[in-house]
Amino acid sequence: MTYEQEFLRDFEEWIQNQIMVNEMAMNESRRVLEEDRDERAADAYIRYESKLDAYQFIQGKFANYKAGKSFHDLPDGLFGERRY
């Protein structure tokens, strides 16, 4: 495996881990907000959600790479799909 392939593999794995961590943190922040009405949890929720969006964007670029698409192509199914 070349250095570039190894780097891309490790980077993609790191992105997947970050998505998992931020989803868990976002859900925990939401739970704390709902149970304790702590405004700091609301701020934390927004930060984790923003990070999650960025990591998912990068994950979409890896999907393009694997599908042989250009970096700037949009991932399949982006339009008409709702994510909340």
N, CA, C and O atoms as a GROMACS GRO file, in nm:
protein
  336
    1MET      N    1   0.085  -0.117   0.000
    1MET     CA    2   0.000   0.000   0.000
    1MET      C    3   0.091   0.124   0.000
    1MET      O    4   0.187   0.132   0.077
    2THR      N    5   0.059   0.219  -0.086
    2THR     CA    6   0.139   0.340  -0.095
    2THR      C    7   0.110   0.432   0.023
    2THR      O    8   0.010   0.417   0.093
    3TYR      N    9   0.198   0.527   0.041
    3TYR     CA   10   0.180   0.626   0.148
    3TYR      C   11   0.047   0.699   0.132
    3TYR      O   12  -0.025   0.719   0.229
    4GLU      N   13   0.014   0.738   0.008
    4GLU     CA   14  -0.111   0.811  -0.017
    4GLU      C   15  -0.232   0.725   0.014
    4GLU      O   16  -0.328   0.774   0.074
    5GLN      N   17  -0.229   0.599  -0.025
    5GLN     CA   18  -0.341   0.509   0.003
    5GLN      C   19  -0.358   0.489   0.153
    5GLN      O   20  -0.470   0.490   0.204
    6GLU      N   21  -0.248   0.471   0.222
    6GLU     CA   22  -0.254   0.453   0.366
    6GLU      C   23  -0.306   0.578   0.435
    6GLU      O   24  -0.386   0.571   0.528
    7PHE      N   25  -0.261   0.694   0.389
    7PHE     CA   26  -0.306   0.820   0.445
    7PHE      C   27  -0.456   0.837   0.426
    7PHE      O   28  -0.528   0.871   0.520
    8LEU      N   29  -0.505   0.813   0.304
    8LEU     CA   30  -0.647   0.826   0.276
    8LEU      C   31  -0.729   0.728   0.358
    8LEU      O   32  -0.836   0.763   0.408
    9ARG      N   33  -0.681   0.605   0.372
    9ARG     CA   34  -0.751   0.506   0.453
    9ARG      C   35  -0.760   0.551   0.599
    9ARG      O   36  -0.867   0.546   0.660
   10ASP      N   37  -0.648   0.596   0.653
   10ASP     CA   38  -0.646   0.641   0.792
   10ASP      C   39  -0.732   0.765   0.812
   10ASP      O   40  -0.801   0.778   0.913
   11PHE      N   41  -0.727   0.856   0.716
   11PHE     CA   42  -0.807   0.978   0.725
   11PHE      C   43  -0.955   0.946   0.720
   11PHE      O   44  -1.033   1.003   0.796
   12GLU      N   45  -0.996   0.857   0.632
   12GLU     CA   46  -1.136   0.818   0.622
   12GLU      C   47  -1.182   0.751   0.751
   12GLU      O   48  -1.293   0.776   0.799
   13GLU      N   49  -1.098   0.667   0.808
   13GLU     CA   50  -1.132   0.601   0.935
   13GLU      C   51  -1.147   0.705   1.046
   13GLU      O   52  -1.238   0.696   1.128
   14TRP      N   53  -1.059   0.804   1.048
   14TRP     CA   54  -1.066   0.910   1.148
   14TRP      C   55  -1.195   0.990   1.132
   14TRP      O   56  -1.260   1.023   1.232
   15ILE      N   57  -1.233   1.020   1.008
   15ILE     CA   58  -1.358   1.093   0.982
   15ILE      C   59  -1.477   1.012   1.034
   15ILE      O   60  -1.566   1.069   1.096
   16GLN      N   61  -1.479   0.882   1.008
   16GLN     CA   62  -1.589   0.798   1.056
   16GLN      C   63  -1.596   0.798   1.209
   16GLN      O   64  -1.704   0.802   1.266
   17ASN      N   65  -1.480   0.794   1.274
   17ASN     CA   66  -1.478   0.800   1.420
   17ASN      C   67  -1.530   0.934   1.471
   17ASN      O   68  -1.603   0.939   1.569
   18GLN      N   69  -1.492   1.041   1.404
   18GLN     CA   70  -1.538   1.174   1.445
   18GLN      C   71  -1.689   1.187   1.430
   18GLN      O   72  -1.755   1.250   1.512
   19ILE      N   73  -1.744   1.128   1.325
   19ILE     CA   74  -1.889   1.130   1.304
   19ILE      C   75  -1.958   1.056   1.418
   19ILE      O   76  -2.056   1.105   1.474
   20MET      N   77  -1.906   0.940   1.454
   20MET     CA   78  -1.965   0.862   1.562
   20MET      C   79  -1.958   0.940   1.695
   20MET      O   80  -2.057   0.948   1.767
   21VAL      N   81  -1.842   0.998   1.725
   21VAL     CA   82  -1.824   1.072   1.851
   21VAL      C   83  -1.917   1.193   1.856
   21VAL      O   84  -1.981   1.217   1.958
   22ASN      N   85  -1.925   1.268   1.748
   22ASN     CA   86  -2.008   1.388   1.747
   22ASN      C   87  -2.156   1.355   1.749
   22ASN      O   88  -2.235   1.431   1.806
   23GLU      N   89  -2.198   1.243   1.689
   23GLU     CA   90  -2.338   1.202   1.700
   23GLU      C   91  -2.373   1.169   1.844
   23GLU      O   92  -2.479   1.208   1.894
   24MET      N   93  -2.284   1.096   1.912
   24MET     CA   94  -2.309   1.061   2.052
   24MET      C   95  -2.311   1.187   2.139
   24MET      O   96  -2.399   1.202   2.224
   25ALA      N   97  -2.216   1.277   2.118
   25ALA     CA   98  -2.211   1.399   2.198
   25ALA      C   99  -2.332   1.488   2.171
   25ALA      O  100  -2.385   1.550   2.263
   26MET      N  101  -2.375   1.494   2.047
   26MET     CA  102  -2.492   1.574   2.012
   26MET      C  103  -2.617   1.519   2.080
   26MET      O  104  -2.697   1.595   2.134
   27ASN      N  105  -2.632   1.387   2.076
   27ASN     CA  106  -2.748   1.325   2.141
   27ASN      C  107  -2.745   1.344   2.292
   27ASN      O  108  -2.849   1.368   2.353
   28GLU      N  109  -2.628   1.335   2.352
   28GLU     CA  110  -2.616   1.356   2.496
   28GLU      C  111  -2.646   1.502   2.532
   28GLU      O  112  -2.711   1.528   2.633
   29SER      N  113  -2.600   1.594   2.451
   29SER     CA  114  -2.630   1.736   2.474
   29SER      C  115  -2.780   1.761   2.466
   29SER      O  116  -2.835   1.836   2.546
   30ARG      N  117  -2.845   1.699   2.369
   30ARG     CA  118  -2.990   1.713   2.356
   30ARG      C  119  -3.060   1.658   2.479
   30ARG      O  120  -3.154   1.720   2.529
   31ARG      N  121  -3.015   1.543   2.528
   31ARG     CA  122  -3.076   1.483   2.646
   31ARG      C  123  -3.061   1.575   2.768
   31ARG      O  124  -3.157   1.596   2.842
   32VAL      N  125  -2.941   1.629   2.788
   32VAL     CA  126  -2.918   1.720   2.900
   32VAL      C  127  -3.004   1.845   2.887
   32VAL      O  128  -3.060   1.893   2.985
   33LEU      N  129  -3.014   1.897   2.767
   33LEU     CA  130  -3.097   2.015   2.743
   33LEU      C  131  -3.243   1.987   2.778
   33LEU      O  132  -3.307   2.067   2.845
   34GLU      N  133  -3.294   1.873   2.733
   34GLU     CA  134  -3.435   1.840   2.760
   34GLU      C  135  -3.461   1.812   2.907
   34GLU      O  136  -3.566   1.849   2.959
   35GLU      N  137  -3.366   1.747   2.974
   35GLU     CA  138  -3.387   1.710   3.114
   35GLU      C  139  -3.359   1.826   3.210
   35GLU      O  140  -3.434   1.847   3.305
   36ASP      N  141  -3.251   1.900   3.186
   36ASP     CA  142  -3.207   2.001   3.282
   36ASP      C  143  -3.232   2.144   3.237
   36ASP      O  144  -3.215   2.238   3.315
   37ARG      N  145  -3.271   2.162   3.114
   37ARG     CA  146  -3.291   2.295   3.056
   37ARG      C  147  -3.165   2.382   3.072
   37ARG      O  148  -3.173   2.502   3.096
   38ASP      N  149  -3.050   2.319   3.057
   38ASP     CA  150  -2.921   2.387   3.068
   38ASP      C  151  -2.886   2.449   2.933
   38ASP      O  152  -2.869   2.378   2.834
   39GLU      N  153  -2.876   2.580   2.930
   39GLU     CA  154  -2.848   2.650   2.804
   39GLU      C  155  -2.709   2.617   2.750
   39GLU      O  156  -2.686   2.625   2.629
   40ARG      N  157  -2.617   2.580   2.836
   40ARG     CA  158  -2.484   2.540   2.788
   40ARG      C  159  -2.495   2.415   2.701
   40ARG      O  160  -2.419   2.397   2.606
   41ALA      N  161  -2.590   2.329   2.734
   41ALA     CA  162  -2.612   2.208   2.654
   41ALA      C  163  -2.665   2.245   2.515
   41ALA      O  164  -2.633   2.179   2.417
   42ALA      N  165  -2.746   2.352   2.508
   42ALA     CA  166  -2.795   2.397   2.378
   42ALA      C  167  -2.680   2.446   2.291
   42ALA      O  168  -2.674   2.416   2.172
   43ASP      N  169  -2.588   2.522   2.352
   43ASP     CA  170  -2.470   2.567   2.277
   43ASP      C  171  -2.385   2.449   2.232
   43ASP      O  172  -2.336   2.446   2.119
   44ALA      N  173  -2.366   2.354   2.321
   44ALA     CA  174  -2.287   2.235   2.288
   44ALA      C  175  -2.352   2.158   2.173
   44ALA      O  176  -2.284   2.111   2.083
   45TYR      N  177  -2.483   2.145   2.178
   45TYR     CA  178  -2.557   2.074   2.073
   45TYR      C  179  -2.530   2.138   1.937
   45TYR      O  180  -2.504   2.068   1.839
   46ILE      N  181  -2.536   2.270   1.932
   46ILE     CA  182  -2.512   2.341   1.806
   46ILE      C  183  -2.369   2.318   1.757
   46ILE      O  184  -2.347   2.296   1.637
   47ARG      N  185  -2.272   2.323   1.847
   47ARG     CA  186  -2.133   2.300   1.807
   47ARG      C  187  -2.114   2.159   1.753
   47ARG      O  188  -2.050   2.141   1.649
   48TYR      N  189  -2.168   2.059   1.822
   48TYR     CA  190  -2.153   1.921   1.776
   48TYR      C  191  -2.225   1.898   1.643
   48TYR      O  192  -2.176   1.825   1.557
   49GLU      N  193  -2.340   1.960   1.627
   49GLU     CA  194  -2.415   1.946   1.502
   49GLU      C  195  -2.336   2.007   1.386
   49GLU      O  196  -2.331   1.951   1.277
   50SER      N  197  -2.274   2.123   1.410
   50SER     CA  198  -2.194   2.188   1.306
   50SER      C  199  -2.074   2.102   1.267
   50SER      O  200  -2.044   2.086   1.149
   51LYS      N  201  -2.006   2.048   1.366
   51LYS     CA  202  -1.893   1.959   1.337
   51LYS      C  203  -1.938   1.837   1.260
   51LYS      O  204  -1.873   1.794   1.165
   52LEU      N  205  -2.051   1.780   1.302
   52LEU     CA  206  -2.104   1.661   1.235
   52LEU      C  207  -2.132   1.690   1.088
   52LEU      O  208  -2.101   1.609   1.001
   53ASP      N  209  -2.192   1.806   1.060
   53ASP     CA  210  -2.218   1.844   0.921
   53ASP      C  211  -2.089   1.851   0.840
   53ASP      O  212  -2.084   1.804   0.726
   54ALA      N  213  -1.985   1.909   0.898
   54ALA     CA  214  -1.857   1.921   0.828
   54ALA      C  215  -1.796   1.784   0.801
   54ALA      O  216  -1.747   1.757   0.692
   55TYR      N  217  -1.799   1.697   0.901
   55TYR     CA  218  -1.742   1.563   0.883
   55TYR      C  219  -1.822   1.483   0.780
   55TYR      O  220  -1.764   1.407   0.702
   56GLN      N  221  -1.954   1.499   0.779
   56GLN     CA  222  -2.035   1.428   0.681
   56GLN      C  223  -2.009   1.481   0.540
   56GLN      O  224  -2.016   1.406   0.442
   57PHE      N  225  -1.978   1.610   0.529
   57PHE     CA  226  -1.941   1.668   0.400
   57PHE      C  227  -1.814   1.600   0.348
   57PHE      O  228  -1.807   1.560   0.232
   58ILE      N  229  -1.715   1.587   0.435
   58ILE     CA  230  -1.589   1.522   0.397
   58ILE      C  231  -1.614   1.376   0.362
   58ILE      O  232  -1.554   1.322   0.269
   59GLN      N  233  -1.702   1.312   0.438
   59GLN     CA  234  -1.736   1.172   0.409
   59GLN      C  235  -1.796   1.161   0.268
   59GLN      O  236  -1.772   1.062   0.199
   60GLY      N  237  -1.873   1.259   0.227
   60GLY     CA  238  -1.929   1.262   0.092
   60GLY      C  239  -1.821   1.272  -0.014
   60GLY      O  240  -1.834   1.218  -0.124
   61LYS      N  241  -1.713   1.344   0.018
   61LYS     CA  242  -1.601   1.354  -0.076
   61LYS      C  243  -1.531   1.220  -0.092
   61LYS      O  244  -1.486   1.186  -0.201
   62PHE      N  245  -1.522   1.143   0.017
   62PHE     CA  246  -1.465   1.009   0.007
   62PHE      C  247  -1.556   0.920  -0.078
   62PHE      O  248  -1.507   0.836  -0.154
   63ALA      N  249  -1.687   0.937  -0.065
   63ALA     CA  250  -1.781   0.859  -0.147
   63ALA      C  251  -1.759   0.892  -0.295
   63ALA      O  252  -1.761   0.803  -0.380
   64ASN      N  253  -1.739   1.021  -0.326
   64ASN     CA  254  -1.709   1.061  -0.464
   64ASN      C  255  -1.583   0.993  -0.514
   64ASN      O  256  -1.578   0.940  -0.625
   65TYR      N  257  -1.481   0.995  -0.430
   65TYR     CA  258  -1.352   0.936  -0.467
   65TYR      C  259  -1.368   0.787  -0.500
   65TYR      O  260  -1.314   0.738  -0.599
   66LYS      N  261  -1.442   0.717  -0.414
   66LYS     CA  262  -1.461   0.572  -0.435
   66LYS      C  263  -1.545   0.544  -0.558
   66LYS      O  264  -1.530   0.440  -0.622
   67ALA      N  265  -1.636   0.637  -0.591
   67ALA     CA  266  -1.722   0.619  -0.708
   67ALA      C  267  -1.656   0.669  -0.836
   67ALA      O  268  -1.716   0.663  -0.944
   68GLY      N  269  -1.533   0.719  -0.826
   68GLY     CA  270  -1.462   0.767  -0.943
   68GLY      C  271  -1.512   0.903  -0.992
   68GLY      O  272  -1.490   0.939  -1.108
   69LYS      N  273  -1.578   0.977  -0.906
   69LYS     CA  274  -1.629   1.108  -0.943
   69LYS      C  275  -1.527   1.216  -0.910
   69LYS      O  276  -1.429   1.193  -0.839
   70SER      N  277  -1.554   1.333  -0.964
   70SER     CA  278  -1.470   1.449  -0.935
   70SER      C  279  -1.492   1.494  -0.791
   70SER      O  280  -1.597   1.468  -0.732
   71PHE      N  281  -1.393   1.560  -0.735
   71PHE     CA  282  -1.402   1.613  -0.599
   71PHE      C  283  -1.522   1.706  -0.585
   71PHE      O  284  -1.588   1.707  -0.481
   72HIS      N  285  -1.552   1.783  -0.689
   72HIS     CA  286  -1.657   1.884  -0.680
   72HIS      C  287  -1.795   1.833  -0.718
   72HIS      O  288  -1.892   1.908  -0.709
   73ASP      N  289  -1.807   1.708  -0.759
   73ASP     CA  290  -1.938   1.652  -0.788
   73ASP      C  291  -2.018   1.638  -0.660
   73ASP      O  292  -1.961   1.618  -0.552
   74LEU      N  293  -2.148   1.649  -0.672
   74LEU     CA  294  -2.235   1.631  -0.556
   74LEU      C  295  -2.260   1.483  -0.535
   74LEU      O  296  -2.272   1.408  -0.632
   75PRO      N  297  -2.268   1.439  -0.410
   75PRO     CA  298  -2.298   1.298  -0.384
   75PRO      C  299  -2.437   1.261  -0.438
   75PRO      O  300  -2.526   1.345  -0.444
   76ASP      N  301  -2.452   1.136  -0.477
   76ASP     CA  302  -2.581   1.088  -0.526
   76ASP      C  303  -2.688   1.105  -0.419
   76ASP      O  304  -2.663   1.084  -0.301
   77GLY      N  305  -2.808   1.143  -0.463
   77GLY     CA  306  -2.920   1.152  -0.371
   77GLY      C  307  -2.919   1.274  -0.282
   77GLY      O  308  -2.997   1.281  -0.187
   78LEU      N  309  -2.833   1.371  -0.310
   78LEU     CA  310  -2.825   1.488  -0.222
   78LEU      C  311  -2.952   1.571  -0.232
   78LEU      O  312  -3.006   1.615  -0.130
   79PHE      N  313  -2.999   1.593  -0.354
   79PHE     CA  314  -3.121   1.671  -0.370
   79PHE      C  315  -3.242   1.582  -0.350
   79PHE      O  316  -3.242   1.467  -0.394
   80GLY      N  317  -3.342   1.634  -0.285
   80GLY     CA  318  -3.462   1.557  -0.256
   80GLY      C  319  -3.447   1.473  -0.132
   80GLY      O  320  -3.536   1.396  -0.098
   81GLU      N  321  -3.336   1.488  -0.062
   81GLU     CA  322  -3.311   1.412   0.059
   81GLU      C  323  -3.308   1.509   0.177
   81GLU      O  324  -3.241   1.612   0.171
   82ARG      N  325  -3.379   1.476   0.280
   82ARG     CA  326  -3.382   1.564   0.397
   82ARG      C  327  -3.311   1.497   0.513
   82ARG      O  328  -3.333   1.380   0.543
   83ARG      N  329  -3.226   1.576   0.578
   83ARG     CA  330  -3.154   1.528   0.696
   83ARG      C  331  -3.177   1.627   0.807
   83ARG      O  332  -3.159   1.747   0.790
   84TYR      N  333  -3.215   1.576   0.918
   84TYR     CA  334  -3.235   1.661   1.034
   84TYR      C  335  -3.156   1.609   1.150
   84TYR      O  336  -3.159   1.668   1.258
   0.00000   0.00000   0.00000
